[in-house]
């Protein structure tokens, strides 16, 4: 079953547009940087 799911969803879920998929991948690979968030996390 896992191999079948992997086969169908490896490149795309078949429902989402490629543009939307690229946008989601960009957020996952390069998370959003919120203003002041790094200062609070580092204790500055």
C-alpha positions as CSV (number, residue, x, y, z in Angstrom):
1,X,0.0,0.0,0.0
2,X,2.8,2.4,0.9
3,X,4.5,1.9,-2.5
4,X,1.2,2.6,-4.3
5,X,0.7,5.8,-2.3
6,X,4.3,6.8,-3.0
7,X,3.8,6.2,-6.7
8,X,0.7,8.4,-6.9
9,X,1.9,11.2,-4.6
10,X,5.7,11.3,-5.4
11,X,5.5,14.3,-7.7
12,X,2.0,15.7,-7.1
13,X,-1.1,14.9,-5.2
14,X,-3.1,15.2,-8.4
15,X,-5.4,18.0,-7.0
16,X,-3.1,20.9,-6.2
17,X,-1.7,23.1,-9.0
18,X,2.1,23.0,-9.5
19,X,2.2,26.7,-8.7
20,X,0.7,26.1,-5.2
21,X,3.0,23.1,-4.6
22,X,6.0,25.3,-5.4
23,X,4.9,28.0,-3.0
24,X,4.4,25.4,-0.2
25,X,7.8,23.9,-0.9
26,X,9.5,27.3,-0.8
27,X,8.0,28.0,2.7
28,X,9.1,24.6,3.9
29,X,12.6,24.9,2.6
30,X,13.0,28.6,3.5
31,X,10.8,29.4,6.5
32,X,9.3,32.8,6.8
33,X,11.5,35.2,8.8
34,X,9.3,37.3,11.1
35,X,10.6,40.7,12.1
36,X,12.1,40.5,15.6
37,X,11.7,36.8,16.0
38,X,15.4,36.0,15.9
39,X,16.1,38.6,18.5
40,X,13.6,37.1,21.0
41,X,14.9,33.6,20.4
42,X,18.6,34.5,20.8
43,X,17.9,36.5,24.0
44,X,19.2,39.9,22.7
